């Protein structure tokens, strides 16, 4: 069973005012459900909110141009599409992913590196030399990692 928190508990968890929590909810930054006149939030929603804020701050600290921010958004979008594909077709190689999703190989490689760095995908190494272009990719992390 899920544990639901009211805005007071969420404010204490985040270390902010209750009005700030309501502001995040109204802006759509923090997912919440309305129960009567009150909002309730799950711990998963809080964790997702904090992760998005962390990524946003990291991007802001890089002081990217609009072109740079657009490239980051595109890589994130490609990575999400690839992760869905890998869940449906585990063991696909970069070439298969590229042709199936209609992405350039360079875009696939960037997105796979992002997923690999976040532990959301990994490349299964074949017998010999490690080759991202040939070796199959899988969603999730390896057992024992």
DOSEKE-995666 format. One record per residue: residue number from 1; z, y, x of N, C-alpha, C in turn. Coordinates in steps of 0.02 Angstrom, whole numbers, always signed. Layout:
N
{n->NUM | nw->Z | nv->Y | nu->X | caw->Z | cav->Y | cau->X | cw->Z | cv->Y | cu->X} .
...
***
This chain:
145
{n->1 | nw->+0 | nv->-59 | nu->+42 | caw->+0 | cav->+0 | cau->+0 | cw->+0 | cv->+62 | cu->+44} .
{n->2 | nw->-39 | nv->+111 | nu->+25 | caw->-44 | cav->+172 | cau->+63 | cw->+18 | cv->+215 | cu->+52} .
{n->3 | nw->+34 | nv->+252 | nu->+104 | caw->+90 | cav->+298 | cau->+101 | cw->+62 | cv->+369 | cu->+92} .
{n->4 | nw->+80 | nv->+400 | nu->+36 | caw->+55 | cav->+467 | cau->+22 | cw->+108 | cv->+519 | cu->+38} .
{n->5 | nw->+87 | nv->+574 | nu->+68 | caw->+132 | cav->+628 | cau->+87 | cw->+116 | cv->+690 | cu->+47} .
{n->6 | nw->+167 | nv->+727 | nu->+26 | caw->+154 | cav->+790 | cau->-8 | cw->+144 | cv->+845 | cu->+44} .
{n->7 | nw->+127 | nv->+905 | nu->+21 | caw->+110 | cav->+959 | cau->+68 | cw->+170 | cv->+980 | cu->+111} .
{n->8 | nw->+230 | nv->+972 | nu->+86 | caw->+289 | cav->+990 | cau->+126 | cw->+295 | cv->+943 | cu->+186} .
{n->9 | nw->+287 | nv->+878 | nu->+174 | caw->+290 | cav->+830 | cau->+229 | cw->+232 | cv->+839 | cu->+278} .
{n->10 | nw->+173 | nv->+854 | nu->+251 | caw->+115 | cav->+866 | cau->+294 | cw->+127 | cv->+927 | cu->+338} .
{n->11 | nw->+155 | nv->+980 | nu->+309 | caw->+170 | cav->+1041 | cau->+347 | cw->+219 | cv->+1025 | cu->+404} .
{n->12 | nw->+270 | nv->+986 | nu->+390 | caw->+318 | cav->+967 | cau->+442 | cw->+285 | cv->+926 | cu->+496} .
{n->13 | nw->+241 | nv->+880 | nu->+476 | caw->+206 | cav->+837 | cau->+524 | cw->+161 | cv->+879 | cu->+570} .
{n->14 | nw->+126 | nv->+928 | nu->+540 | caw->+80 | cav->+969 | cau->+579 | cw->+114 | cv->+1028 | cu->+613} .
{n->15 | nw->+175 | nv->+1043 | nu->+593 | caw->+210 | cav->+1100 | cau->+622 | cw->+184 | cv->+1167 | cu->+598} .
{n->16 | nw->+161 | nv->+1168 | nu->+535 | caw->+134 | cav->+1230 | cau->+507 | cw->+169 | cv->+1244 | cu->+440} .
{n->17 | nw->+153 | nv->+1301 | nu->+411 | caw->+179 | cav->+1322 | cau->+347 | cw->+143 | cv->+1282 | cu->+291} .
{n->18 | nw->+176 | nv->+1274 | nu->+234 | caw->+147 | cav->+1238 | cau->+177 | cw->+84 | cv->+1274 | cu->+153} .
{n->19 | nw->+84 | nv->+1341 | nu->+155 | caw->+25 | cav->+1379 | cau->+134 | cw->-34 | cv->+1364 | cu->+180} .
{n->20 | nw->-21 | nv->+1353 | nu->+243 | caw->-75 | cav->+1336 | cau->+290 | cw->-105 | cv->+1268 | cu->+272} .
{n->21 | nw->-63 | nv->+1220 | nu->+254 | caw->-87 | cav->+1154 | cau->+233 | cw->-132 | cv->+1162 | cu->+171} .
{n->22 | nw->-109 | nv->+1201 | nu->+123 | caw->-150 | cav->+1212 | cau->+62 | cw->-216 | cv->+1246 | cu->+79} .
{n->23 | nw->-214 | nv->+1291 | nu->+127 | caw->-275 | cav->+1325 | cau->+150 | cw->-324 | cv->+1274 | cu->+180} .
{n->24 | nw->-299 | nv->+1229 | nu->+223 | caw->-342 | cav->+1177 | cau->+251 | cw->-373 | cv->+1133 | cu->+197} .
{n->25 | nw->-333 | nv->+1118 | nu->+146 | caw->-358 | cav->+1075 | cau->+91 | cw->-411 | cv->+1112 | cu->+52} .
{n->26 | nw->-399 | nv->+1175 | nu->+34 | caw->-448 | cav->+1214 | cau->-5 | cw->-513 | cv->+1223 | cu->+33} .
{n->27 | nw->-509 | nv->+1232 | nu->+99 | caw->-569 | cav->+1240 | cau->+140 | cw->-606 | cv->+1174 | cu->+151} .
{n->28 | nw->-573 | nv->+1117 | nu->+133 | caw->-605 | cav->+1052 | cau->+142 | cw->-594 | cv->+1024 | cu->+212} .
{n->29 | nw->-553 | nv->+1055 | nu->+253 | caw->-540 | cav->+1031 | cau->+320 | cw->-493 | cv->+971 | cu->+320} .
{n->30 | nw->-448 | nv->+969 | nu->+271 | caw->-400 | cav->+914 | cau->+264 | cw->-411 | cv->+881 | cu->+197} .
{n->31 | nw->-427 | nv->+816 | nu->+198 | caw->-439 | cav->+779 | cau->+136 | cw->-373 | cv->+770 | cu->+99} .
{n->32 | nw->-375 | nv->+779 | nu->+33 | caw->-315 | cav->+769 | cau->-7 | cw->-336 | cv->+750 | cu->-78} .
{n->33 | nw->-291 | nv->+720 | nu->-113 | caw->-302 | cav->+703 | cau->-184 | cw->-255 | cv->+746 | cu->-225} .
{n->34 | nw->-277 | nv->+764 | nu->-283 | caw->-235 | cav->+805 | cau->-327 | cw->-201 | cv->+758 | cu->-377} .
{n->35 | nw->-135 | nv->+764 | nu->-382 | caw->-96 | cav->+726 | cau->-430 | cw->-59 | cv->+777 | cu->-472} .
{n->36 | nw->-83 | nv->+789 | nu->-532 | caw->-54 | cav->+842 | cau->-573 | cw->-69 | cv->+909 | cu->-540} .
{n->37 | nw->-17 | nv->+946 | nu->-525 | caw->-25 | cav->+1011 | cau->-492 | cw->-14 | cv->+1007 | cu->-417} .
{n->38 | nw->-2 | nv->+948 | nu->-391 | caw->+14 | cav->+940 | cau->-320 | cw->-41 | cv->+903 | cu->-283} .
{n->39 | nw->-41 | nv->+914 | nu->-217 | caw->-86 | cav->+877 | cau->-173 | cw->-48 | cv->+822 | cu->-138} .
{n->40 | nw->-82 | nv->+766 | nu->-126 | caw->-54 | cav->+713 | cau->-84 | cw->-105 | cv->+696 | cu->-30} .
{n->41 | nw->-80 | nv->+678 | nu->+28 | caw->-122 | cav->+665 | cau->+86 | cw->-98 | cv->+600 | cu->+119} .
{n->42 | nw->-146 | nv->+560 | nu->+143 | caw->-127 | cav->+499 | cau->+178 | cw->-121 | cv->+513 | cu->+253} .
{n->43 | nw->-87 | nv->+469 | nu->+288 | caw->-81 | cav->+476 | cau->+361 | cw->-150 | cv->+471 | cu->+394} .
{n->44 | nw->-194 | nv->+430 | nu->+367 | caw->-262 | cav->+424 | cau->+394 | cw->-298 | cv->+490 | cu->+389} .
{n->45 | nw->-289 | nv->+527 | nu->+333 | caw->-320 | cav->+592 | cau->+326 | cw->-294 | cv->+642 | cu->+377} .
{n->46 | nw->-229 | nv->+639 | nu->+390 | caw->-198 | cav->+684 | cau->+440 | cw->-226 | cv->+668 | cu->+509} .
{n->47 | nw->-230 | nv->+603 | nu->+525 | caw->-257 | cav->+583 | cau->+590 | cw->-329 | cv->+606 | cu->+599} .
{n->48 | nw->-370 | nv->+598 | nu->+547 | caw->-440 | cav->+619 | cau->+550 | cw->-444 | cv->+695 | cu->+559} .
{n->49 | nw->-403 | nv->+731 | nu->+523 | caw->-400 | cav->+804 | cau->+528 | cw->-384 | cv->+826 | cu->+599} .
{n->50 | nw->-332 | nv->+795 | nu->+628 | caw->-312 | cav->+812 | cau->+696 | cw->-366 | cv->+796 | cu->+747} .
{n->51 | nw->-401 | nv->+740 | nu->+737 | caw->-455 | cav->+722 | cau->+783 | cw->-512 | cv->+772 | cu->+779} .
{n->52 | nw->-530 | nv->+794 | nu->+718 | caw->-583 | cav->+844 | cau->+711 | cw->-563 | cv->+910 | cu->+743} .
{n->53 | nw->-500 | nv->+930 | nu->+735 | caw->-476 | cav->+992 | cau->+765 | cw->-478 | cv->+987 | cu->+842} .
{n->54 | nw->-460 | nv->+929 | nu->+867 | caw->-460 | cav->+918 | cau->+939 | cw->-531 | cv->+924 | cu->+967} .
{n->55 | nw->-579 | nv->+893 | nu->+933 | caw->-649 | cav->+897 | cau->+955 | cw->-674 | cv->+969 | cu->+950} .
{n->56 | nw->-656 | nv->+1004 | nu->+896 | caw->-678 | cav->+1072 | cau->+887 | cw->-652 | cv->+1117 | cu->+943} .
{n->57 | nw->-589 | nv->+1109 | nu->+960 | caw->-559 | cav->+1149 | cau->+1014 | cw->-592 | cv->+1133 | cu->+1081} .
{n->58 | nw->-606 | nv->+1069 | nu->+1092 | caw->-638 | cav->+1050 | cau->+1155 | cw->-707 | cv->+1082 | cu->+1160} .
{n->59 | nw->-745 | nv->+1083 | nu->+1105 | caw->-811 | cav->+1115 | cau->+1106 | cw->-805 | cv->+1190 | cu->+1117} .
{n->60 | nw->-756 | nv->+1221 | nu->+1085 | caw->-747 | cav->+1293 | cau->+1094 | cw->-729 | cv->+1310 | cu->+1166} .
{n->61 | nw->-691 | nv->+1267 | nu->+1199 | caw->-671 | cav->+1281 | cau->+1268 | cw->-731 | cv->+1276 | cu->+1315} .
{n->62 | nw->-783 | nv->+1240 | nu->+1295 | caw->-842 | cav->+1235 | cau->+1337 | cw->-885 | cv->+1298 | cu->+1333} .
{n->63 | nw->-874 | nv->+1339 | nu->+1282 | caw->-912 | cav->+1400 | cau->+1272 | cw->-988 | cv->+1388 | cu->+1273} .
{n->64 | nw->-1009 | nv->+1339 | nu->+1233 | caw->-1080 | cav->+1322 | cau->+1230 | cw->-1119 | cv->+1374 | cu->+1192} .
{n->65 | nw->-1183 | nv->+1378 | nu->+1208 | caw->-1228 | cav->+1420 | cau->+1169 | cw->-1241 | cv->+1385 | cu->+1103} .
{n->66 | nw->-1274 | nv->+1419 | nu->+1058 | caw->-1291 | cav->+1388 | cau->+994 | cw->-1336 | cv->+1327 | cu->+1005} .
{n->67 | nw->-1381 | nv->+1331 | nu->+1053 | caw->-1424 | cav->+1274 | cau->+1069 | cw->-1383 | cv->+1215 | cu->+1093} .
{n->68 | nw->-1333 | nv->+1228 | nu->+1135 | caw->-1289 | cav->+1175 | cau->+1160 | cw->-1248 | cv->+1144 | cu->+1104} .
{n->69 | nw->-1222 | nv->+1186 | nu->+1058 | caw->-1183 | cav->+1159 | cau->+1001 | cw->-1227 | cv->+1117 | cu->+956} .
{n->70 | nw->-1289 | nv->+1138 | nu->+947 | caw->-1336 | cav->+1099 | cau->+906 | cw->-1350 | cv->+1031 | cu->+938} .
{n->71 | nw->-1357 | nv->+1030 | nu->+1004 | caw->-1369 | cav->+967 | cau->+1039 | cw->-1310 | cv->+920 | cu->+1031} .
{n->72 | nw->-1249 | nv->+946 | nu->+1035 | caw->-1189 | cav->+905 | cau->+1026 | cw->-1187 | cv->+877 | cu->+955} .
{n->73 | nw->-1203 | nv->+919 | nu->+906 | caw->-1204 | cav->+895 | cau->+835 | cw->-1255 | cv->+840 | cu->+826} .
{n->74 | nw->-1314 | nv->+849 | nu->+858 | caw->-1367 | cav->+799 | cau->+852 | cw->-1346 | cv->+732 | cu->+884} .
{n->75 | nw->-1314 | nv->+736 | nu->+942 | caw->-1291 | cav->+675 | cau->+976 | cw->-1239 | cv->+639 | cu->+933} .
{n->76 | nw->-1192 | nv->+678 | nu->+904 | caw->-1141 | cav->+648 | cau->+861 | cw->-1173 | cv->+614 | cu->+800} .
{n->77 | nw->-1222 | nv->+647 | nu->+770 | caw->-1256 | cav->+620 | cau->+712 | cw->-1294 | cv->+556 | cu->+731} .
{n->78 | nw->-1329 | nv->+557 | nu->+787 | caw->-1364 | cav->+498 | cau->+811 | cw->-1315 | cv->+441 | cu->+825} .
{n->79 | nw->-1259 | nv->+458 | nu->+855 | caw->-1209 | cav->+407 | cau->+872 | cw->-1182 | cv->+374 | cu->+808} .
{n->80 | nw->-1170 | nv->+413 | nu->+756 | caw->-1146 | cav->+385 | cau->+693 | cw->-1198 | cv->+337 | cu->+663} .
{n->81 | nw->-1262 | nv->+357 | nu->+664 | caw->-1315 | cav->+314 | cau->+638 | cw->-1320 | cv->+250 | cu->+678} .
{n->82 | nw->-1315 | nv->+255 | nu->+744 | caw->-1319 | cav->+197 | cau->+788 | cw->-1261 | cv->+150 | cu->+777} .
{n->83 | nw->-1201 | nv->+177 | nu->+767 | caw->-1142 | cav->+136 | cau->+756 | cw->-1150 | cv->+96 | cu->+691} .
{n->84 | nw->-1175 | nv->+127 | nu->+639 | caw->-1189 | cav->+91 | cau->+576 | cw->-1239 | cv->+36 | cu->+589} .
{n->85 | nw->-1291 | nv->+51 | nu->+626 | caw->-1342 | cav->+1 | cau->+642 | cw->-1313 | cv->-58 | cu->+681} .
{n->86 | nw->-1270 | nv->-42 | nu->+730 | caw->-1240 | cav->-95 | cau->+771 | cw->-1192 | cv->-140 | cu->+730} .
{n->87 | nw->-1161 | nv->-112 | nu->+679 | caw->-1119 | cav->-153 | cau->+636 | cw->-1162 | cv->-201 | cu->+595} .
{n->88 | nw->-1221 | nv->-179 | nu->+576 | caw->-1267 | cav->-222 | cau->+537 | cw->-1306 | cv->-270 | cu->+582} .
{n->89 | nw->-1322 | nv->-247 | nu->+642 | caw->-1363 | cav->-287 | cau->+688 | cw->-1330 | cv->-290 | cu->+756} .
{n->90 | nw->-1274 | nv->-325 | nu->+762 | caw->-1240 | cav->-329 | cau->+827 | cw->-1286 | cv->-363 | cu->+878} .
{n->91 | nw->-1282 | nv->-339 | nu->+939 | caw->-1322 | cav->-368 | cau->+992 | cw->-1391 | cv->-337 | cu->+1000} .
{n->92 | nw->-1403 | nv->-282 | nu->+965 | caw->-1468 | cav->-248 | cau->+972 | cw->-1471 | cv->-213 | cu->+1039} .
{n->93 | nw->-1529 | nv->-213 | nu->+1070 | caw->-1537 | cav->-178 | cau->+1133 | cw->-1559 | cv->-106 | cu->+1118} .
{n->94 | nw->-1557 | nv->-63 | nu->+1168 | caw->-1574 | cav->+7 | cau->+1159 | cw->-1645 | cv->+16 | cu->+1132} .
{n->95 | nw->-1691 | nv->-26 | nu->+1155 | caw->-1760 | cav->-21 | cau->+1130 | cw->-1765 | cv->-36 | cu->+1056} .
{n->96 | nw->-1730 | nv->-87 | nu->+1033 | caw->-1729 | cav->-105 | cau->+962 | cw->-1699 | cv->-48 | cu->+920} .
{n->97 | nw->-1645 | nv->-20 | nu->+945 | caw->-1612 | cav->+35 | cau->+910 | cw->-1659 | cv->+94 | cu->+904} .
{n->98 | nw->-1693 | nv->+110 | nu->+959 | caw->-1740 | cav->+166 | cau->+960 | cw->-1796 | cv->+157 | cu->+909} .
{n->99 | nw->-1827 | nv->+98 | nu->+909 | caw->-1883 | cav->+88 | cau->+863 | cw->-1860 | cv->+83 | cu->+790} .
{n->100 | nw->-1802 | nv->+52 | nu->+779 | caw->-1778 | cav->+43 | cau->+711 | cw->-1756 | cv->+109 | cu->+679} .
{n->101 | nw->-1725 | nv->+152 | nu->+718 | caw->-1700 | cav->+215 | cau->+690 | cw->-1747 | cv->+273 | cu->+701} .
{n->102 | nw->-1803 | nv->+262 | nu->+735 | caw->-1851 | cav->+315 | cau->+747 | cw->-1826 | cv->+369 | cu->+793} .
{n->103 | nw->-1786 | nv->+349 | nu->+843 | caw->-1759 | cav->+397 | cau->+891 | cw->-1793 | cv->+387 | cu->+958} .
{n->104 | nw->-1796 | nv->+441 | nu->+996 | caw->-1821 | cav->+436 | cau->+1064 | cw->-1771 | cv->+396 | cu->+1106} .
{n->105 | nw->-1794 | nv->+361 | nu->+1157 | caw->-1750 | cav->+321 | cau->+1199 | cw->-1695 | cv->+364 | cu->+1231} .
{n->106 | nw->-1713 | nv->+424 | nu->+1252 | caw->-1663 | cav->+469 | cau->+1282 | cw->-1607 | cv->+486 | cu->+1233} .
{n->107 | nw->-1625 | nv->+497 | nu->+1169 | caw->-1575 | cav->+511 | cau->+1118 | cw->-1529 | cv->+451 | cu->+1107} .
{n->108 | nw->-1558 | nv->+391 | nu->+1107 | caw->-1519 | cav->+330 | cau->+1099 | cw->-1470 | cv->+322 | cu->+1157} .
{n->109 | nw->-1494 | nv->+333 | nu->+1217 | caw->-1452 | cav->+325 | cau->+1276 | cw->-1393 | cv->+374 | cu->+1275} .
{n->110 | nw->-1406 | nv->+436 | nu->+1257 | caw->-1352 | cav->+485 | cau->+1253 | cw->-1300 | cv->+464 | cu->+1201} .
{n->111 | nw->-1323 | nv->+444 | nu->+1143 | caw->-1278 | cav->+424 | cau->+1089 | cw->-1238 | cv->+362 | cu->+1108} .
{n->112 | nw->-1270 | nv->+314 | nu->+1140 | caw->-1235 | cav->+253 | cau->+1161 | cw->-1182 | cv->+269 | cu->+1214} .
{n->113 | nw->-1197 | nv->+315 | nu->+1259 | caw->-1147 | cav->+335 | cau->+1309 | cw->-1086 | cv->+367 | cu->+1275} .
{n->114 | nw->-1100 | nv->+407 | nu->+1223 | caw->-1044 | cav->+439 | cau->+1186 | cw->-1002 | cv->+385 | cu->+1152} .
{n->115 | nw->-1034 | nv->+338 | nu->+1119 | caw->-998 | cav->+285 | cau->+1085 | cw->-959 | cv->+242 | cu->+1134} .
{n->116 | nw->-989 | nv->+228 | nu->+1191 | caw->-956 | cav->+187 | cau->+1241 | cw->-895 | cv->+223 | cu->+1269} .
{n->117 | nw->-901 | nv->+288 | nu->+1281 | caw->-845 | cav->+327 | cau->+1306 | cw->-787 | cv->+330 | cu->+1257} .
{n->118 | nw->-802 | nv->+328 | nu->+1193 | caw->-750 | cav->+331 | cau->+1142 | cw->-725 | cv->+261 | cu->+1122} .
{n->119 | nw->-753 | nv->+209 | nu->+1154 | caw->-731 | cav->+141 | cau->+1139 | cw->-756 | cv->+117 | cu->+1072} .
{n->120 | nw->-808 | nv->+148 | nu->+1044 | caw->-834 | cav->+128 | cau->+979 | cw->-892 | cv->+79 | cu->+985} .
{n->121 | nw->-920 | nv->+73 | nu->+1045 | caw->-973 | cav->+25 | cau->+1057 | cw->-970 | cv->+5 | cu->+1130} .
{n->122 | nw->-996 | nv->-54 | nu->+1144 | caw->-998 | cav->-76 | cau->+1214 | cw->-1060 | cv->-117 | cu->+1224} .
{n->123 | nw->-1079 | nv->-121 | nu->+1287 | caw->-1138 | cav->-159 | cau->+1305 | cw->-1116 | cv->-227 | cu->+1331} .
{n->124 | nw->-1144 | nv->-279 | nu->+1301 | caw->-1130 | cav->-347 | cau->+1325 | cw->-1170 | cv->-360 | cu->+1387} .
{n->125 | nw->-1138 | nv->-377 | nu->+1441 | caw->-1173 | cav->-387 | cau->+1504 | cw->-1200 | cv->-458 | cu->+1507} .
{n->126 | nw->-1263 | nv->-462 | nu->+1523 | caw->-1294 | cav->-527 | cau->+1532 | cw->-1273 | cv->-557 | cu->+1598} .
{n->127 | nw->-1311 | nv->-605 | nu->+1621 | caw->-1292 | cav->-640 | cau->+1682 | cw->-1294 | cv->-597 | cu->+1744} .
{n->128 | nw->-1345 | nv->-559 | nu->+1756 | caw->-1353 | cav->-526 | cau->+1820 | cw->-1334 | cv->-453 | cu->+1820} .
{n->129 | nw->-1381 | nv->-413 | nu->+1842 | caw->-1371 | cav->-341 | cau->+1850 | cw->-1363 | cv->-308 | cu->+1781} .
{n->130 | nw->-1318 | nv->-260 | nu->+1777 | caw->-1305 | cav->-224 | cau->+1715 | cw->-1364 | cv->-177 | cu->+1701} .
{n->131 | nw->-1394 | nv->-183 | nu->+1644 | caw->-1452 | cav->-141 | cau->+1625 | cw->-1444 | cv->-120 | cu->+1553} .
{n->132 | nw->-1429 | nv->-56 | nu->+1541 | caw->-1419 | cav->-31 | cau->+1473 | cw->-1481 | cv->-39 | cu->+1430} .
{n->133 | nw->-1538 | nv->-37 | nu->+1461 | caw->-1601 | cav->-41 | cau->+1422 | cw->-1612 | cv->-111 | cu->+1394} .
{n->134 | nw->-1588 | nv->-162 | nu->+1428 | caw->-1599 | cav->-231 | cau->+1408 | cw->-1539 | cv->-263 | cu->+1374} .
{n->135 | nw->-1480 | nv->-248 | nu->+1400 | caw->-1420 | cav->-282 | cau->+1376 | cw->-1405 | cv->-263 | cu->+1304} .
{n->136 | nw->-1380 | nv->-310 | nu->+1266 | caw->-1365 | cav->-298 | cau->+1196 | cw->-1302 | cv->-255 | cu->+1186} .
{n->137 | nw->-1302 | nv->-216 | nu->+1133 | caw->-1247 | cav->-171 | cau->+1116 | cw->-1211 | cv->-198 | cu->+1054} .
{n->138 | nw->-1145 | nv->-186 | nu->+1051 | caw->-1103 | cav->-209 | cau->+996 | cw->-1057 | cv->-153 | cu->+974} .
{n->139 | nw->-1043 | nv->-151 | nu->+909 | caw->-995 | cav->-102 | cau->+883 | cw->-924 | cv->-124 | cu->+899} .
{n->140 | nw->-879 | nv->-76 | nu->+904 | caw->-809 | cav->-92 | cau->+916 | cw->-795 | cv->-102 | cu->+989} .
{n->141 | nw->-735 | nv->-128 | nu->+1003 | caw->-716 | cav->-140 | cau->+1073 | cw->-712 | cv->-215 | cu->+1085} .
{n->142 | nw->-718 | nv->-233 | nu->+1148 | caw->-714 | cav->-303 | cau->+1166 | cw->-645 | cv->-330 | cu->+1154} .
{n->143 | nw->-641 | nv->-393 | nu->+1137 | caw->-576 | cav->-426 | cau->+1129 | cw->-542 | cv->-427 | cu->+1197} .
{n->144 | nw->-479 | nv->-407 | nu->+1198 | caw->-442 | cav->-406 | cau->+1261 | cw->-445 | cv->-340 | cu->+1297} .
{n->145 | nw->-486 | nv->-293 | nu->+1275 | caw->-488 | cav->-227 | cau->+1308 | cw->-433 | cv->-183 | cu->+1283} .
***
